[in-house]
Amino acid sequence: METATDGQREIRRTLRDLLDRYARPTPEGYDPALWARMSGELGLARLALPELALACEETGRALAPSPLLATTVLAAPLVAALGTPAQRAELLPRIAAGELTCALAAPGGSLAHALGLTGDNTTGAWSGDGRAGGVQARPAPGGDGWLLYGEAAQVLDGHSAGLLLVAAHTGGFARSRTLLLLVRTRDAGPGLVRTRHAGLDPTRSPAAVQLRDVPAELLGEDPADPADITRALAAAGRTAAVLLAAEAAGAARGALDGALGHATARERHRLADLHVRVEAARTLTHCAAREPGPGPESGPLALAQALDALRDAAGEAVPPHDADRYGRRAIADALLFGPAGRLRARAAERTGLLGPAGEAAA
């Protein structure tokens, strides 16, 4: 790996110390005071991609529950890319300061598809395809805003977020289009019901979000261009893949360190190959973080490598409690953002190596 700068080493050292002391699951899913320090004092939302990848690696190593993924990695870039000047001026400073947490609700049940990681998000299938189900949007009476009706499952931090970014259909089936709308949860009224599920991994917080004529506002200018929305989702997905890879690689390193700490000399020799795979995942991740953009395939490929490394490292973790914790994270992340094989297949499709159906290109 490339030698870290003094600033990057300080970010890693400070965050590791903070997480080792205070990172614990809570009934709310995360510690708001710890998040305020991470986002406010350390300025995570203002870090450049390489430094943010280092921070994500540390949160992954500690399996730290926080709104970093849902708020900073997924939602904030969409507000920055699509929001009106007034929306950006109101929301982004509060997000950066740790005062406002967010969640992205993609009703189709496949967040990875919505972000363009495992499929073409220009098709409507990931969000219900305009048919029954998903979330439907209709203009509010008097033309002041929108009303949302429907539900979304597996919304990361959806139970506690102060702002929901909801992908919803409008226009009926024949003229269906997907929009992103903002729901301010404090003002949503009784029509918003949010139920947190235990999930596979207690450090992630998926929730079911039900909306029954919940008031919302369009993210961005009216009329919104659905092509702009899918492009912004795909761009957010490419960056999210890099940071998710950093988290997974950090978790793999944490599991491996635990295994090495309990290993005999013979077992340490056996773990040498796993060490190489984990370090390869970390190197790919930091290379992807340094690329401008990042490149359309580097992030998903790094994520695939990191998910595989985490799965293998979780199988070696000791004591049994650690093996269970890392194993749950490996399975949960593969279900939410993978699996690794599908990430690689989509990257190959984008480069022209495979056709849309997965056949080798002529």
C-alpha positions in Angstrom: 0.0 0.0 0.0 1.0 3.6 -0.6 2.6 5.2 2.5 0.0 7.3 4.4 0.6 11.0 4.9 1.0 12.4 8.4 -2.6 13.8 8.2 -4.0 10.4 7.2 -2.1 8.7 10.0 -3.5 11.2 12.5 -7.1 10.6 11.2 -6.6 6.8 11.6 -5.0 7.1 15.1 -7.7 9.6 16.4 -10.6 7.7 15.0 -9.3 4.3 16.2 -8.8 5.6 19.7 -12.3 7.1 19.7 -14.0 3.9 18.4 -12.1 1.6 20.7 -13.4 3.6 23.7 -16.9 4.4 22.7 -18.3 2.4 19.8 -21.0 0.1 21.0 -24.5 -0.9 19.7 -27.3 0.9 21.5 -31.1 0.5 21.4 -31.2 3.3 18.9 -28.6 1.6 16.8 -25.8 4.1 17.4 -24.5 6.6 19.9 -25.5 10.1 18.9 -22.8 11.7 21.1 -20.1 9.6 19.4 -21.6 10.4 16.0 -21.5 14.1 16.8 -17.8 13.8 17.6 -17.0 11.8 14.5 -18.8 14.2 12.2 -18.4 17.5 14.0 -14.9 17.3 15.7 -13.3 15.0 13.1 -15.2 16.5 10.1 -15.8 13.1 8.4 -18.3 14.6 5.9 -15.7 17.1 4.8 -12.9 14.6 4.1 -11.7 13.9 0.6 -12.3 10.4 -0.7 -8.9 8.9 0.2 -9.1 10.2 3.8 -12.8 9.1 4.1 -11.8 5.6 2.9 -9.3 5.5 5.8 -12.0 6.5 8.2 -14.4 3.8 6.8 -11.7 1.2 7.2 -11.5 2.1 10.9 -15.2 2.0 11.4 -15.2 -1.4 9.7 -12.4 -2.7 11.8 -14.3 -1.8 15.0 -17.7 -2.9 13.5 -18.9 0.5 14.7 -22.6 1.3 14.4 -23.0 4.8 13.0 -25.0 6.8 10.4 -21.8 7.2 8.4 -22.9 4.9 5.6 -26.6 6.0 5.3 -26.0 9.7 5.9 -22.5 10.7 4.6 -21.9 8.0 2.0 -25.4 7.5 0.4 -27.6 10.5 1.1 -25.4 13.6 1.3 -24.0 13.1 -2.2 -27.5 13.0 -3.6 -28.5 16.2 -1.9 -25.3 17.8 -3.2 -25.9 16.6 -6.7 -29.6 17.1 -7.1 -30.7 19.6 -4.5 -31.8 23.1 -5.2 -29.4 25.9 -3.9 -31.9 26.4 -1.0 -32.0 22.7 -0.2 -28.2 22.4 -0.3 -27.7 25.5 1.8 -30.2 24.2 4.5 -29.3 20.5 4.6 -25.6 20.0 3.8 -24.2 22.1 6.7 -26.5 20.3 9.2 -25.4 16.9 7.8 -21.7 17.9 8.0 -22.1 19.0 11.6 -23.8 15.7 12.6 -27.1 17.5 13.4 -29.1 15.7 10.7 -29.0 12.1 9.8 -30.5 10.7 6.5 -31.6 7.5 4.9 -32.1 6.4 1.3 -35.3 4.5 0.8 -35.3 2.4 -2.4 -38.6 0.5 -2.4 -37.7 -2.2 -4.8 -35.7 -4.1 -2.2 -32.4 -3.8 -4.0 -30.3 -0.9 -2.9 -27.3 -2.3 -4.9 -29.4 -2.2 -8.1 -30.7 1.3 -7.4 -27.1 2.5 -7.1 -26.2 0.8 -10.3 -23.8 -1.7 -8.7 -25.4 -4.9 -9.7 -27.8 -3.9 -12.5 -28.7 -1.1 -14.9 -30.6 1.5 -12.8 -32.0 3.2 -15.8 -34.7 0.5 -15.8 -37.5 0.9 -13.4 -37.5 -2.7 -12.0 -35.4 -1.7 -8.9 -38.1 0.6 -7.6 -41.3 -1.3 -8.6 -41.4 -0.5 -12.3 -44.5 1.7 -11.8 -46.8 -1.2 -11.0 -48.5 -1.9 -7.7 -46.1 -1.8 -4.7 -43.2 0.4 -4.0 -44.0 4.0 -3.3 -46.3 6.2 -5.3 -46.2 10.0 -5.4 -49.0 12.3 -6.3 -49.2 16.1 -6.2 -50.7 17.3 -2.9 -54.0 19.2 -3.1 -53.4 22.7 -4.2 -50.2 21.8 -5.8 -48.1 22.5 -2.7 -45.6 19.5 -2.6 -46.3 15.8 -2.9 -48.0 13.0 -1.0 -46.3 9.6 -0.8 -48.1 6.3 -0.4 -46.4 2.9 -0.1 -43.6 1.2 1.7 -39.9 0.4 1.5 -38.0 -2.4 3.3 -34.4 -2.7 4.3 -33.9 1.1 4.7 -30.5 1.6 6.5 -31.0 3.8 9.5 -34.6 4.4 8.3 -36.0 4.1 11.9 -34.0 7.1 13.2 -33.1 9.3 10.3 -34.3 12.9 10.5 -34.6 13.1 6.7 -35.7 10.4 4.3 -34.7 10.4 0.6 -37.5 8.3 -1.0 -37.5 7.0 -4.5 -41.1 7.1 -5.7 -43.1 6.7 -8.9 -45.5 9.2 -10.4 -47.4 9.6 -13.6 -49.1 6.2 -13.7 -47.9 3.1 -15.4 -47.9 4.4 -19.0 -45.9 7.6 -18.1 -44.2 6.3 -15.0 -41.0 8.1 -13.8 -39.0 7.7 -10.7 -38.4 10.8 -8.6 -36.4 11.4 -5.3 -38.4 13.2 -2.7 -37.5 14.5 0.8 -39.5 13.5 3.9 -38.7 15.5 7.0 -39.7 12.9 9.6 -40.6 15.4 12.3 -43.2 16.9 10.1 -44.5 13.7 8.5 -47.4 13.1 10.7 -49.1 9.8 11.7 -48.9 8.5 8.1 -45.2 7.7 8.6 -44.5 4.4 10.4 -41.0 3.2 10.8 -40.1 -0.2 12.3 -36.5 -1.2 13.0 -35.7 -4.9 12.4 -33.0 -6.7 14.3 -31.4 -7.9 11.0 -28.5 -10.2 10.6 -26.0 -7.7 11.8 -26.8 -5.7 15.0 -24.3 -2.9 13.9 -26.5 -2.2 10.8 -30.0 -0.9 11.4 -32.4 -1.8 8.6 -36.0 -0.6 8.9 -39.3 -1.0 7.2 -40.8 2.4 6.2 -44.5 2.8 5.6 -45.9 5.9 4.1 -49.6 6.7 4.1 -50.2 10.1 2.4 -47.0 11.5 3.9 -46.1 15.0 2.8 -42.9 15.3 0.8 -40.9 17.8 -1.3 -39.1 17.1 -4.5 -35.3 16.9 -4.3 -34.2 19.4 -6.9 -35.9 21.5 -9.4 -39.4 20.9 -10.7 -39.8 19.3 -13.2 -37.1 16.8 -12.4 -35.3 14.8 -15.1 -35.4 11.1 -14.2 -32.1 10.6 -16.2 -30.4 13.1 -13.8 -31.7 11.1 -10.9 -30.4 7.7 -12.1 -27.0 9.3 -13.1 -26.7 10.8 -9.6 -27.6 7.4 -8.0 -25.0 5.6 -10.1 -22.4 8.2 -9.2 -23.2 7.9 -5.5 -23.0 4.1 -6.0 -19.5 4.2 -7.4 -18.3 6.3 -4.5 -20.2 4.2 -2.0 -18.6 1.0 -3.4 -15.2 2.4 -2.6 -16.2 3.3 1.0 -18.1 0.1 1.5 -15.0 -1.8 0.3 -12.9 0.2 2.8 -15.3 -0.8 5.6 -15.3 -4.5 4.6 -11.5 -4.5 4.2 -11.2 -3.0 7.7 -13.5 -5.6 9.1 -11.5 -8.3 7.4 -8.3 -6.9 8.9 -10.0 -6.8 12.4 -11.1 -10.4 12.1 -7.6 -11.5 10.9 -5.8 -9.6 13.7 -8.0 -11.5 16.2 -7.2 -14.8 14.6 -3.5 -14.1 14.5 -3.6 -13.1 18.2 -4.8 -16.6 19.1 -2.9 -18.6 16.5 -0.2 -21.1 17.0 3.0 -21.0 14.9 1.5 -23.6 12.5 -1.8 -21.7 12.3 0.0 -18.4 11.6 1.7 -20.0 8.7 -1.7 -21.2 7.4 -3.2 -17.7 7.8 -0.4 -16.1 5.7 -2.4 -16.7 2.5 -5.5 -15.0 4.1 -3.3 -12.1 5.1 -2.2 -11.6 1.5 -5.9 -11.6 0.3 -6.9 -9.1 3.0 -4.0 -6.8 2.1 -4.8 -7.1 -1.6 -8.4 -6.0 -0.8 -7.1 -3.0 1.2 -4.7 -2.0 -1.6 -7.4 -2.2 -4.3 -9.7 -0.1 -2.1 -7.1 2.7 -1.6 -6.2 2.6 -5.3 -9.9 3.1 -6.2 -10.1 5.9 -3.7 -7.3 7.8 -5.3 -8.8 7.6 -8.8 -10.7 10.7 -10.0 -14.3 10.0 -10.1 -13.7 7.2 -9.0 -13.6 5.0 -12.2 -16.9 3.2 -13.0 -15.5 -0.2 -12.3 -12.7 0.2 -9.7 -15.1 0.7 -6.8 -17.4 -2.3 -7.4 -14.4 -4.6 -8.1 -12.7 -3.4 -4.9 -15.9 -4.1 -3.0 -16.2 -7.6 -4.5 -12.6 -8.3 -3.4 -13.2 -6.9 0.1 -16.5 -8.8 0.6 -14.7 -12.1 -0.3 -11.8 -11.2 2.1 -14.3 -10.4 4.9 -16.1 -13.7 4.4 -12.9 -15.7 4.5 -11.5 -13.8 7.5 -14.8 -14.1 9.4 -14.4 -17.9 9.1 -11.1 -17.7 10.9 -12.0 -15.2 13.6 -11.6 -16.1 17.3 -13.0 -16.2 19.9 -16.4 -17.6 18.7 -18.1 -14.3 19.6 -15.9 -12.4 17.2 -16.4 -15.1 14.5 -20.2 -14.5 14.9 -19.9 -10.7 14.7 -17.7 -10.6 11.7 -19.6 -13.4 10.0 -22.9 -11.5 10.4 -21.4 -8.4 8.9 -20.0 -10.4 6.0 -23.4 -11.9 5.2 -25.4 -8.7 5.7 -23.2 -6.7 3.5 -23.2 -9.3 0.7 -27.0 -9.3 0.8 -27.3 -5.5 0.8 -24.6 -4.6 -1.7 -23.5 -7.8 -3.5 -22.9 -10.6 -3.8 -19.4 -10.4 -5.0 -20.0 -12.4 -8.2 -22.8 -10.0 -9.3 -20.6 -7.0 -8.6 -17.9 -8.4 -10.9 -20.5 -9.4 -13.5 -21.9 -5.9 -13.7 -18.4 -4.4 -13.9 -17.6 -6.8 -16.7 -20.8 -5.8 -18.5 -20.0 -2.1 -18.2 -16.6 -2.7 -19.7 -18.1 -4.7 -22.6 -16.6 -8.0 -21.5 -20.1 -9.4 -21.0 -23.4 -8.6 -22.6 -26.4 -7.6 -20.6 -27.5 -11.2 -20.0 -24.0 -12.2 -18.9 -22.8 -13.7 -22.2 -19.2 -13.1 -23.3 -19.0 -10.3 -25.8 -18.3 -11.3 -29.3 
